[in-house]
Amino acid sequence: MKRLPLILCASLLGAFLAKDALALDFKSVGAAPAIMYDAPSEKGRRVYVAPRGMPVEVVLTYGEWSKVRDAAGTLSWISSKALTSKRMLVVSVANARIFNAADEGSPVVFTADRYVLLEWLEGPSNGWVKVRHRDGQTGFVKAADVWGD
């Protein structure tokens, strides 16, 4: 009979950890371009240079290094100090429409081509994300049309 509470506690702990494991941690490359490596060291092979503002999903943090996934799904390592918590999104469709409200019936504020960076402001909510273009225009985009949220 004493095993039941132990099993219950283990099950609850497992569910809690699984929930946290599914939480995505998105950040962006800071003010300067950053070198992406194949290992958590500057002695690793340089894979590519990430442009400033590029959104990444942090998969793992190891000391002063972060293993990240980019919009193409590529895994690489970056110095954690090269990342910022300012969230950016990248347009993943040919022509994303950004609306005045989180509704396709509302007026289109602007459109953004594939690979354009947008600043994440809030969301996602009901499939919409509030964003800001670097020119200052704000609006709502379908979450399916961007990557990094």
DSSP file (Angstrom, degrees, kcal/mol; ACC not computed):
  #  RESIDUE AA STRUCTURE BP1 BP2  ACC     N-H-->O    O-->H-N    N-H-->O    O-->H-N    TCO  KAPPA ALPHA  PHI   PSI    X-CA   Y-CA   Z-CA
    1    1 A M    >         0   0    0      0, 0.0     3,-0.7     0, 0.0     0, 0.0   0.000 360.0 360.0 360.0 -29.3    0.0    0.0    0.0
    2    2 A K  T 3>  +     0   0    0      1,-0.2     4,-0.9     2,-0.2     0, 0.0   0.702 360.0  66.8 -73.1 -17.9    2.9    2.4    0.6
    3    3 A R  H 3> S+     0   0    0      1,-0.2     4,-2.7     2,-0.2    -1,-0.2   0.803  86.2  69.3 -72.3 -28.7    4.1    1.9   -3.0
    4    4 A L  H <> S+     0   0    0     -3,-0.7     4,-2.8     1,-0.2     5,-0.2   0.925  99.2  46.1 -59.4 -49.1    1.0    3.7   -4.4
    5    5 A P  H  > S+     0   0    0      0, 0.0     4,-2.6     0, 0.0    -1,-0.2   0.887 113.3  51.1 -62.5 -35.0    1.9    7.2   -3.1
    6    6 A L  H  X S+     0   0    0     -4,-0.9     4,-2.3     2,-0.2    -2,-0.2   0.922 112.1  45.9 -66.2 -43.2    5.5    6.7   -4.4
    7    7 A I  H  X S+     0   0    0     -4,-2.7     4,-2.4     2,-0.2    -1,-0.2   0.910 112.9  50.8 -64.8 -42.1    4.2    5.7   -7.8
    8    8 A L  H  X S+     0   0    0     -4,-2.8     4,-2.4    -5,-0.2    -2,-0.2   0.918 110.8  48.3 -61.7 -44.6    1.8    8.6   -7.9
    9    9 A C  H  X S+     0   0    0     -4,-2.6     4,-2.5     1,-0.2    -1,-0.2   0.909 111.9  49.7 -62.3 -42.7    4.6   11.0   -7.0
   10   10 A A  H  X S+     0   0    0     -4,-2.3     4,-2.4     1,-0.2    -2,-0.2   0.893 111.2  49.5 -63.8 -39.9    6.8    9.6   -9.7
   11   11 A S  H  X S+     0   0    0     -4,-2.4     4,-2.3     2,-0.2    -2,-0.2   0.913 112.0  47.3 -65.9 -42.9    4.0    9.9  -12.2
   12   12 A L  H  X S+     0   0    0     -4,-2.4     4,-2.3     2,-0.2    -2,-0.2   0.900 112.3  49.8 -65.6 -40.5    3.3   13.5  -11.3
   13   13 A L  H  X S+     0   0    0     -4,-2.5     4,-2.7     2,-0.2     5,-0.2   0.917 110.7  50.3 -63.5 -43.3    7.0   14.4  -11.4
   14   14 A G  H  X S+     0   0    0     -4,-2.4     4,-2.5     1,-0.2    -2,-0.2   0.910 110.9  48.5 -61.0 -43.2    7.3   12.7  -14.8
   15   15 A A  H  X S+     0   0    0     -4,-2.3     4,-2.1     2,-0.2    -1,-0.2   0.896 111.8  50.2 -64.1 -39.9    4.3   14.7  -16.2
   16   16 A F  H  X S+     0   0    0     -4,-2.3     4,-2.1     2,-0.2    -2,-0.2   0.927 112.7  45.7 -63.9 -45.6    5.7   17.9  -14.8
   17   17 A L  H  X S+     0   0    0     -4,-2.7     4,-2.4     1,-0.2    -2,-0.2   0.887 111.4  52.3 -66.8 -38.7    9.1   17.3  -16.4
   18   18 A A  H  X S+     0   0    0     -4,-2.5     4,-1.3     2,-0.2    -1,-0.2   0.896 108.0  52.1 -63.9 -39.6    7.5   16.3  -19.7
   19   19 A K  H  X S+     0   0    0     -4,-2.1     4,-0.6     1,-0.2     3,-0.4   0.930 112.6  44.9 -61.0 -46.1    5.5   19.5  -19.7
   20   20 A D  H >< S+     0   0    0     -4,-2.1     3,-0.7     1,-0.2    -2,-0.2   0.850 107.4  58.9 -67.4 -33.6    8.7   21.5  -19.2
   21   21 A A  H 3< S+     0   0    0     -4,-2.4    -1,-0.2     1,-0.2    -2,-0.2   0.807 105.1  50.9 -65.4 -28.0   10.5   19.5  -21.8
   22   22 A L  H 3< S+     0   0    0     -4,-1.3     2,-0.3    -3,-0.4    -1,-0.2   0.639  84.3 105.8 -84.5 -14.2    8.0   20.6  -24.4
   23   23 A A    <<  -     0   0    0     -3,-0.7     2,-0.4    -4,-0.6    -3,-0.0  -0.504  67.9-138.5 -67.9 128.4    8.2   24.3  -23.5
   24   24 A L        -     0   0    0     -2,-0.3     2,-0.7   125,-0.1    35,-0.1  -0.721   8.9-154.7 -93.8 138.6   10.1   26.0  -26.3
   25   25 A D  E     -A   58   0A   0     33,-0.5    33,-3.4    -2,-0.4     2,-0.4  -0.905  15.9-173.9-114.8 102.3   12.7   28.7  -25.5
   26   26 A F  E     +A   57   0A   0     -2,-0.7     2,-0.2    31,-0.2    31,-0.2  -0.798  11.1 159.6 -99.5 138.2   13.2   31.1  -28.4
   27   27 A K  E     -A   56   0A   0     29,-2.5    29,-2.8    -2,-0.4     2,-0.3  -0.791  27.6-125.4-137.3-178.1   15.8   33.8  -28.4
   28   28 A S  E     -AB  55  84A   0     56,-2.3    56,-3.1    -2,-0.2     2,-0.2  -0.950  29.0 -96.5-133.6 154.7   17.5   35.8  -31.1
   29   29 A V  E     - B   0  83A   0     25,-2.1    24,-2.2    -2,-0.3    54,-0.2  -0.515  53.6-120.9 -65.6 136.7   21.0   36.5  -32.2
   30   30 A G        -     0   0    0     52,-3.3    23,-0.7    -2,-0.2    24,-0.2   0.477  46.3 -55.8 -66.8-151.3   22.1   39.8  -30.6
   31   31 A A  S    S+     0   0    0     21,-0.2    21,-0.2    52,-0.1    -1,-0.1   0.647 119.8  48.3 -70.6 -17.8   23.2   43.1  -32.1
   32   32 A A  S    S-     0   0    0     50,-0.2    21,-0.2    19,-0.1    -2,-0.1  -0.910  95.9 -95.0-123.7 150.8   26.1   41.6  -34.1
   33   33 A P        -     0   0    0      0, 0.0     2,-0.4     0, 0.0    -2,-0.1  -0.255  44.7-147.6 -56.7 153.0   26.3   38.5  -36.4
   34   34 A A  E     -C   50   0A   0     16,-2.2    16,-3.5    -4,-0.1     2,-0.4  -0.961  10.5-118.9-131.5 145.4   27.4   35.4  -34.6
   35   35 A I  E     -C   49   0A   0     -2,-0.4     2,-0.4    14,-0.2    44,-0.4  -0.667  24.1-147.1 -82.9 132.7   29.5   32.4  -35.6
   36   36 A M  E     -C   48   0A   0     12,-3.2    11,-3.3    -2,-0.4    12,-1.0  -0.858  17.8-163.5-100.7 134.5   27.7   29.0  -35.3
   37   37 A Y  E     -CD  46  77A   0     40,-3.1    40,-3.2    -2,-0.4     9,-0.2  -0.720  29.7-131.3-116.8 164.1   29.8   26.0  -34.4
   38   38 A D  S    S+     0   0    0      7,-1.7     8,-0.1    -2,-0.2    40,-0.1   0.448  96.1  31.3 -90.5  -1.4   29.4   22.2  -34.6
   39   39 A A  S    S-     0   0    0      2,-0.3     2,-2.4     6,-0.2     5,-0.2  -0.965  96.2 -95.8-149.1 159.6   30.6   21.9  -31.0
   40   40 A P  S    S+     0   0    0      0, 0.0     2,-0.3     0, 0.0    24,-0.1  -0.330  96.8  74.4 -78.8  61.4   30.4   24.0  -27.8
   41   41 A S  S >  S-     0   0    0     -2,-2.4     3,-1.6     4,-0.1    -2,-0.3  -0.961  83.1-122.1-165.3 148.1   33.8   25.5  -28.3
   42   42 A E  T 3  S+     0   0    0     -2,-0.3     4,-0.1     1,-0.3    -1,-0.0   0.633 113.6  65.7 -69.1 -11.9   35.5   28.1  -30.4
   43   43 A K  T 3  S+     0   0    0      2,-0.1    -1,-0.3    -6,-0.0     3,-0.1   0.554  84.7  99.5 -83.5  -8.9   37.8   25.2  -31.5
   44   44 A G  S <  S-     0   0    0     -3,-1.6     2,-0.3    -5,-0.2     0, 0.0  -0.190  91.7 -81.0 -70.2 168.7   34.9   23.5  -33.1
   45   45 A R        -     0   0    0      1,-0.1    -7,-1.7     2,-0.0     2,-0.5  -0.542  44.6-119.9 -72.5 133.6   34.2   23.7  -36.9
   46   46 A R  E     -C   37   0A   0     -2,-0.3    -9,-0.3    -9,-0.2     3,-0.1  -0.642  30.8-177.8 -75.7 122.7   32.6   26.9  -38.0
   47   47 A V  E     -     0   0A   0    -11,-3.3     2,-0.3    -2,-0.5   -10,-0.2   0.919  55.6 -43.5 -90.2 -51.3   29.3   26.0  -39.6
   48   48 A Y  E     -C   36   0A   0    -12,-1.0   -12,-3.2   -14,-0.0     2,-0.6  -0.971  53.8 -97.1-167.6 172.6   28.0   29.4  -40.7
   49   49 A V  E     -C   35   0A   0     -2,-0.3   -14,-0.2   -14,-0.2    -3,-0.0  -0.917  33.2-145.6-105.3 123.6   27.5   33.0  -39.6
   50   50 A A  E     -C   34   0A   0    -16,-3.5   -16,-2.2    -2,-0.6     3,-0.1  -0.739  19.5-124.1 -88.0 131.3   24.1   33.9  -38.2
   51   51 A P    >   -     0   0    0      0, 0.0     3,-1.8     0, 0.0   -22,-0.3  -0.352  37.6 -86.2 -71.7 155.7   22.8   37.4  -39.0
   52   52 A R  T 3  S+     0   0    0      1,-0.2   -22,-0.2   -21,-0.2   -21,-0.2  -0.325 114.5  24.0 -60.9 141.9   21.8   39.7  -36.2
   53   53 A G  T 3  S+     0   0    0    -24,-2.2    -1,-0.2   -23,-0.7   -23,-0.1   0.295  81.8 148.0  87.2 -10.0   18.2   39.3  -35.2
   54   54 A M    <   -     0   0    0     -3,-1.8   -25,-2.1   -24,-0.2    -1,-0.3  -0.393  46.6-127.2 -62.7 126.8   18.0   35.7  -36.4
   55   55 A P  E     +A   28   0A   0      0, 0.0    16,-0.4     0, 0.0     2,-0.3  -0.508  31.8 179.0 -76.1 144.2   15.5   33.7  -34.2
   56   56 A V  E     -A   27   0A   0    -29,-2.8   -29,-2.5    -2,-0.2     2,-0.6  -0.979  28.2-128.3-139.9 152.8   16.7   30.4  -32.8
   57   57 A E  E     -AE  26  69A   0     12,-2.6    12,-2.1    -2,-0.3     2,-0.6  -0.915  25.7-134.9-100.2 121.3   15.2   27.8  -30.5
   58   58 A V  E     +AE  25  68A   0    -33,-3.4   -33,-0.5    -2,-0.6    10,-0.2  -0.673  29.6 171.8 -79.1 118.2   17.5   27.0  -27.6
   59   59 A V  E     -     0   0A   0      8,-3.0     2,-0.3    -2,-0.6     9,-0.2   0.804  64.8  -0.5 -93.8 -37.1   17.6   23.2  -27.2
   60   60 A L  E     - E   0  67A   0      7,-1.5     7,-3.3     2,-0.0     2,-0.5  -0.990  55.7-147.2-156.3 142.6   20.3   22.9  -24.6
   61   61 A T  E     + E   0  66A   0     -2,-0.3     2,-0.4     5,-0.2     5,-0.2  -0.978  16.4 179.3-115.9 129.8   22.6   25.1  -22.6
   62   62 A Y  E >   - E   0  65A   0      3,-3.0     3,-1.8    -2,-0.5     2,-0.3  -0.896  60.6 -59.7-132.2  99.9   26.0   23.8  -21.7
   63   63 A G  T 3  S-     0   0    0     -2,-0.4    -1,-0.0     1,-0.3     0, 0.0  -0.478 121.7 -12.7  63.3-123.5   28.1   26.2  -19.7
   64   64 A E  T 3  S+     0   0    0     -2,-0.3    16,-2.6   -24,-0.1    17,-0.5   0.221 125.4  83.9 -93.7  13.7   28.6   29.4  -21.7
   65   65 A W  E <   -EF  62  79A   0     -3,-1.8    -3,-3.0    14,-0.3     2,-0.4  -0.875  59.2-156.3-120.7 150.3   27.2   27.7  -24.9
   66   66 A S  E     -EF  61  78A   0     12,-2.8    12,-2.2    -2,-0.3     2,-0.6  -0.990  12.4-142.5-125.5 132.3   23.8   27.1  -26.2
   67   67 A K  E     -EF  60  77A   0     -7,-3.3    -8,-3.0    -2,-0.4    -7,-1.5  -0.836  35.1-176.5 -89.3 125.4   22.8   24.4  -28.7
   68   68 A V  E     -EF  58  76A   0      8,-3.2     8,-2.1    -2,-0.6     2,-0.4  -0.854  26.9-142.6-128.2 157.8   20.2   26.0  -31.0
   69   69 A R  E     -EF  57  75A   0    -12,-2.1   -12,-2.6    -2,-0.3     6,-0.2  -0.970  21.2-152.5-115.9 133.1   17.9   25.1  -33.9
   70   70 A D    >   -     0   0    0      4,-1.8     3,-1.9    -2,-0.4   -14,-0.1  -0.371  38.6 -87.0 -96.4-178.0   17.3   27.6  -36.7
   71   71 A A  T 3  S+     0   0    0    -16,-0.4   -15,-0.1     1,-0.3    77,-0.1   0.761 128.2  55.1 -62.5 -26.0   14.3   27.9  -38.9
   72   72 A A  T 3  S-     0   0    0      2,-0.1    -1,-0.3     1,-0.0    -3,-0.0   0.548 119.8-109.3 -82.9  -7.4   15.7   25.4  -41.4
   73   73 A G    <   +     0   0    0     -3,-1.9     2,-0.3     1,-0.3    -2,-0.1   0.451  67.6 149.4  93.8   1.2   16.0   22.8  -38.5
   74   74 A T        -     0   0    0     -5,-0.0    -4,-1.8     1,-0.0     2,-0.4  -0.512  37.3-144.8 -72.8 131.7   19.8   22.9  -38.4
   75   75 A L  E     + F   0  69A   0     -2,-0.3     2,-0.3    -6,-0.2    -6,-0.2  -0.830  34.3 144.5 -96.7 134.6   21.3   22.3  -35.0
   76   76 A S  E     - F   0  68A   0     -8,-2.1    -8,-3.2    -2,-0.4     2,-0.3  -0.948  43.2-103.8-156.7 174.3   24.5   24.2  -34.1
   77   77 A W  E     +DF  37  67A   0    -40,-3.2   -40,-3.1    -2,-0.3     2,-0.3  -0.842  30.9 178.1-110.5 144.9   26.2   25.8  -31.1
   78   78 A I  E     - F   0  66A   0    -12,-2.2   -12,-2.8    -2,-0.3     2,-0.2  -0.988  40.6 -97.0-141.6 147.3   26.5   29.5  -30.3
   79   79 A S  E >   - F   0  65A   0    -44,-0.4     3,-2.0    -2,-0.3   -14,-0.3  -0.494  33.4-135.0 -62.3 128.8   28.0   31.4  -27.5
   80   80 A S  G >  S+     0   0    0    -16,-2.6     3,-1.6     1,-0.3    -1,-0.2   0.810 103.2  62.9 -59.6 -30.3   25.2   32.2  -25.1
   81   81 A K  G 3  S+     0   0    0    -17,-0.5    -1,-0.3     1,-0.3   -16,-0.1   0.647  93.0  64.5 -71.9 -11.9   26.4   35.8  -24.7
   82   82 A A  G <  S+     0   0    0     -3,-2.0   -52,-3.3   -52,-0.1     2,-0.3   0.504  92.1  83.9 -84.1  -4.6   25.7   36.3  -28.4
   83   83 A L  E <   -B   29   0A   0     -3,-1.6     2,-0.3   -54,-0.2   -54,-0.2  -0.701  60.9-161.3-100.7 151.3   21.9   35.7  -27.8
   84   84 A T  E     -B   28   0A   0    -56,-3.1   -56,-2.3    -2,-0.3    -2,-0.0  -0.930  25.7-130.5-126.2 153.6   19.3   38.2  -26.7
   85   85 A S  S    S+     0   0    0     -2,-0.3     2,-0.4   -58,-0.2   -59,-0.1   0.577  74.6 114.4 -79.5  -8.1   15.9   37.6  -25.1
   86   86 A K        -     0   0    0    -58,-0.1     2,-0.4     1,-0.1    -2,-0.2  -0.508  69.3-132.3 -63.5 120.8   14.4   40.0  -27.6
   87   87 A R        +     0   0    0     -2,-0.4    33,-2.4    33,-0.3     2,-0.3  -0.642  28.4 179.8 -87.2 127.8   12.2   37.7  -29.7
   88   88 A M  E     -G  119   0B   0     -2,-0.4     2,-0.3    31,-0.2    31,-0.2  -0.903  10.7-155.0-119.8 153.0   12.2   37.9  -33.4
   89   89 A L  E     -G  118   0B   0     29,-3.3    29,-2.7    -2,-0.3     2,-0.4  -0.913   7.5-142.4-122.9 152.4   10.2   35.9  -35.9
   90   90 A V  E     -GH 117 147B   0     57,-2.3    57,-2.5    -2,-0.3     2,-0.3  -0.964  24.7-116.1-116.8 135.2   11.1   35.0  -39.5
   91   91 A V  E     - H   0 146B   0     25,-2.2    24,-2.8    -2,-0.4    55,-0.3  -0.508  27.9-173.3 -68.8 129.5    8.4   34.9  -42.2
   92   92 A S        +     0   0    0     53,-2.6     2,-0.3    -2,-0.3    54,-0.2   0.351  58.1  68.9-110.2   4.1    8.2   31.3  -43.5
   93   93 A V  S    S-     0   0    0     52,-0.7     3,-0.4    19,-0.1    22,-0.1  -0.794  89.0-107.5-120.1 165.0    5.7   31.8  -46.4
   94   94 A A  S    S+     0   0    0     -2,-0.3    20,-0.9     1,-0.3     2,-0.2   0.850 106.6   7.3 -61.4 -37.3    6.1   33.6  -49.7
   95   95 A N  E    S-I  113   0B   0     18,-0.2     2,-0.3     2,-0.0    -1,-0.3  -0.705  72.8-165.3-152.2  91.8    3.8   36.5  -48.8
   96   96 A A  E     -I  112   0B   0     16,-2.7    16,-2.4    -3,-0.4     2,-0.5  -0.617  12.8-143.5 -82.5 135.0    2.6   36.9  -45.2
   97   97 A R  E     -I  111   0B   0     -2,-0.3     2,-0.6    14,-0.2    45,-0.5  -0.856   6.9-154.7 -98.8 131.3   -0.3   39.4  -44.6
   98   98 A I  E     -I  110   0B   0     12,-2.9    11,-2.9    -2,-0.5    12,-1.4  -0.931  17.7-154.7-108.3 121.2   -0.1   41.3  -41.4
   99   99 A F  E     -IJ 108 140B   0     41,-3.2    41,-2.8    -2,-0.6     9,-0.2  -0.506  26.1-121.6 -99.0 161.0   -3.6   42.4  -40.3
  100  100 A N  S    S+     0   0    0      7,-2.7     2,-0.3    39,-0.2     8,-0.1   0.797  99.8  14.7 -66.8 -31.3   -4.9   45.3  -38.2
  101  101 A A  S    S-     0   0    0      2,-0.4     2,-2.8     6,-0.3    39,-0.2  -0.881  97.4 -87.5-138.0 167.8   -6.5   42.8  -35.8
  102  102 A A  S    S+     0   0    0     -2,-0.3     2,-0.3    26,-0.1    26,-0.1  -0.350  99.6  90.6 -76.7  61.5   -6.3   39.1  -35.2
  103  103 A D  S >  S-     0   0    0     -2,-2.8     3,-1.8    37,-0.1    -2,-0.4  -0.934  74.2-138.2-160.0 128.3   -8.9   38.5  -37.8
  104  104 A E  T 3  S+     0   0    0     -2,-0.3    -1,-0.1     1,-0.3    -2,-0.0   0.691 104.6  63.8 -64.8 -16.7   -8.6   37.8  -41.6
  105  105 A G  T 3  S+     0   0    0      2,-0.1    -1,-0.3    -6,-0.0     3,-0.1   0.598  86.3  91.5 -81.0 -11.2  -11.6   40.2  -42.1
  106  106 A S  S <  S-     0   0    0     -3,-1.8    -3,-0.0    -5,-0.2     0, 0.0  -0.399  93.0 -81.3 -81.2 162.3   -9.7   43.1  -40.7
  107  107 A P        -     0   0    0      0, 0.0    -7,-2.7     0, 0.0     2,-0.5  -0.273  43.1-113.8 -63.1 146.6   -7.7   45.5  -43.0
  108  108 A V  E     -I   99   0B   0     -9,-0.2    -9,-0.3     1,-0.2     3,-0.1  -0.715  25.4-169.6 -80.3 125.6   -4.2   44.4  -44.1
  109  109 A V  E     -     0   0B   0    -11,-2.9     2,-0.3    -2,-0.5   -10,-0.2   0.903  64.8 -32.4 -81.7 -46.4   -1.6   46.7  -42.5
  110  110 A F  E     -I   98   0B   0    -12,-1.4   -12,-2.9    27,-0.0    -1,-0.4  -0.969  55.6-122.3-162.1 169.7    1.4   45.5  -44.6
  111  111 A T  E     -I   97   0B   0     -2,-0.3     2,-0.4   -14,-0.2   -14,-0.2  -0.879  18.4-156.6-118.7 156.2    2.8   42.3  -46.2
  112  112 A A  E     -I   96   0B   0    -16,-2.4   -16,-2.7    -2,-0.3   -19,-0.1  -0.998  12.3-133.1-136.1 133.1    6.1   40.7  -45.6
  113  113 A D  E >   -I   95   0B   0     -2,-0.4     3,-1.7   -18,-0.2   -22,-0.3  -0.275  46.1 -69.7 -76.7 166.5    8.1   38.4  -47.9
  114  114 A R  T 3  S+     0   0    0    -20,-0.9   -22,-0.2     1,-0.2    -1,-0.2  -0.274 119.8  21.0 -55.8 141.0    9.7   35.1  -46.9
  115  115 A Y  T 3  S+     0   0    0    -24,-2.8    -1,-0.2     1,-0.3     2,-0.2   0.378  85.2 139.4  77.7   1.1   12.7   35.5  -44.6
  116  116 A V    <   -     0   0    0     -3,-1.7   -25,-2.2   -25,-0.1     2,-0.4  -0.558  52.0-126.8 -72.2 137.9   11.7   39.0  -43.4
  117  117 A L  E     -G   90   0B   0     -2,-0.2    17,-0.5   -27,-0.2     2,-0.4  -0.709  27.1-175.0 -88.1 136.1   12.3   39.5  -39.7
  118  118 A L  E     -G   89   0B   0    -29,-2.7   -29,-3.3    -2,-0.4     2,-0.4  -0.984  27.0-118.2-127.6 140.7    9.5   40.7  -37.5
  119  119 A E  E     -GK  88 132B   0     13,-3.0    13,-1.9    -2,-0.4     2,-0.4  -0.658  27.6-127.3 -79.3 130.3    9.7   41.6  -33.8
  120  120 A W  E     + K   0 131B   0    -33,-2.4   -33,-0.3    -2,-0.4    11,-0.2  -0.639  34.1 168.8 -75.9 127.5    7.5   39.4  -31.6
  121  121 A L  E     -     0   0B   0      9,-3.0     2,-0.3     1,-0.4    10,-0.2   0.776  60.1 -27.7-107.2 -44.7    5.2   41.5  -29.4
  122  122 A E  E    S+ K   0 130B   0      8,-1.4     8,-2.8     3,-0.0    -1,-0.4  -0.977  81.3   9.2-166.3 161.4    2.8   39.0  -27.9
  123  123 A G  E     -     0   0B   0     -2,-0.3     6,-0.2     1,-0.3     2,-0.1  -0.731  29.8-145.1 119.4-168.7    1.0   35.7  -28.6
  124  124 A P  E     +     0   0B   0      0, 0.0     2,-0.4     0, 0.0    -1,-0.3   0.540  52.9 157.9 -75.8 148.0    0.4   33.3  -29.9
  125  125 A S  E >  S- K   0 128B   0      3,-2.7     3,-1.5    -3,-0.2    18,-0.1  -0.970  71.4 -17.1-139.4 120.3   -3.3   33.6  -29.2
  126  126 A N  T 3  S-     0   0    0     -2,-0.4     3,-0.1     1,-0.3    -1,-0.0   0.824 129.9 -51.1  53.4  34.2   -6.0   31.7  -31.2
  127  127 A G  T 3  S+     0   0    0      1,-0.3    16,-2.8    15,-0.1    17,-0.4   0.588 117.8 107.7  84.6  10.1   -3.4   31.2  -34.0
  128  128 A W  E <   -KL 125 142B   0     -3,-1.5    -3,-2.7    14,-0.3     2,-0.4  -0.915  48.2-161.7-123.7 149.4   -2.3   34.8  -34.2
  129  129 A V  E     - L   0 141B   0     12,-2.5    12,-2.6    -2,-0.3     2,-0.5  -0.994  19.2-131.8-128.5 134.7    0.9   36.6  -33.2
  130  130 A K  E     +KL 122 140B   0     -8,-2.8    -9,-3.0    -2,-0.4    -8,-1.4  -0.751  38.1 174.9 -86.1 130.5    1.3   40.4  -32.7
  131  131 A V  E     -KL 120 139B   0      8,-3.0     8,-2.0    -2,-0.5     2,-0.4  -0.858  26.4-144.5-134.8 164.2    4.4   41.7  -34.5
  132  132 A R  E     -KL 119 138B   0    -13,-1.9   -13,-3.0    -2,-0.3     6,-0.2  -1.000  15.4-139.7-132.2 133.3    6.3   44.8  -35.4
  133  133 A H    >   -     0   0    0      4,-3.1     3,-2.5    -2,-0.4   -15,-0.1  -0.524  32.2-109.7 -81.1 156.2    8.2   45.5  -38.6
  134  134 A R  T 3  S+     0   0    0    -17,-0.5    -1,-0.1     1,-0.3   -16,-0.1   0.720 119.3  63.9 -62.8 -18.5   11.5   47.3  -38.2
  135  135 A D  T 3  S-     0   0    0      2,-0.1    -1,-0.3     1,-0.0    -3,-0.0   0.524 123.2-104.7 -80.3  -5.6    9.8   50.3  -39.9
  136  136 A G  S <  S+     0   0    0     -3,-2.5     2,-0.2     1,-0.3    -2,-0.1   0.243  75.0 136.6 104.8 -13.4    7.5   50.6  -36.9
  137  137 A Q        -     0   0    0     -5,-0.1    -4,-3.1   -28,-0.0    -1,-0.3  -0.465  34.5-164.0 -69.2 138.1    4.3   49.1  -38.4
  138  138 A T  E     + L   0 132B   0     -6,-0.2     2,-0.3    -2,-0.2    -6,-0.2  -0.870  23.5 123.0-122.0 157.6    2.5   46.7  -36.1
  139  139 A G  E     - L   0 131B   0     -8,-2.0    -8,-3.0    -2,-0.3     2,-0.4  -0.970  53.3 -70.8 177.7-166.8   -0.2   44.1  -36.6
  140  140 A F  E     -JL  99 130B   0    -41,-2.8   -41,-3.2    -2,-0.3     2,-0.3  -0.936  35.9-173.0-118.7 133.8   -1.2   40.5  -36.4
  141  141 A V  E     - L   0 129B   0    -12,-2.6   -12,-2.5    -2,-0.4     2,-0.2  -0.914  36.2 -98.4-121.9 149.3    0.1   37.6  -38.4
  142  142 A K  E >   - L   0 128B   0    -45,-0.5     3,-1.9    -2,-0.3     4,-0.3  -0.481  29.3-133.0 -64.4 133.7   -1.0   34.0  -38.5
  143  143 A A  G >  S+     0   0    0    -16,-2.8     3,-1.2     1,-0.3     6,-0.2   0.810 105.7  62.0 -59.5 -30.1    1.3   31.9  -36.3
  144  144 A A  G 3  S+     0   0    0    -17,-0.4    -1,-0.3     1,-0.2   -16,-0.1   0.657  96.9  59.8 -70.5 -14.8    1.6   29.4  -39.2
  145  145 A D  G <  S+     0   0    0     -3,-1.9   -53,-2.6   -48,-0.1   -52,-0.7   0.456 105.7  49.3 -93.3  -2.0    3.1   32.1  -41.4
  146  146 A V  E <   -H   91   0B   0     -3,-1.2     2,-0.4    -4,-0.3   -55,-0.2  -0.902  68.2-140.5-133.4 162.0    6.1   32.7  -39.1
  147  147 A W  E    S+H   90   0B   0    -57,-2.5   -57,-2.3    -2,-0.3   -76,-0.1  -0.977  74.2  52.8-123.7 139.0    8.8   30.7  -37.3
  148  148 A G              0   0    0     -2,-0.4    -1,-0.1   -59,-0.2   -92,-0.1   0.492 360.0 360.0 120.3   9.1   10.1   31.5  -33.9
  149  149 A D              0   0    0     -3,-0.2  -125,-0.1    -6,-0.2  -123,-0.1   0.421 360.0 360.0-105.4 360.0    7.0   31.7  -31.7
